[in-house]
């Protein structure tokens, strides 16, 4: 069990550092984050999309 926790912690740290580096080198921008957030809203609230609710953030 402890081995699984250490492995998960290392993977989490790896991902967090990767996100930070991608942000610093402009691979991740606020525009991309907005697009991802809109896509996730559309996926999880698909029934609202069918009812023609506008899920675009900021407009």
Secondary structure, 3 states (H helix, E strand, C coil): CHHHHHHHHHHHHHHHHHHHHHHHCCCCCHHHHHHHHHHHHHHHCHHHHHCCCCCCCCC
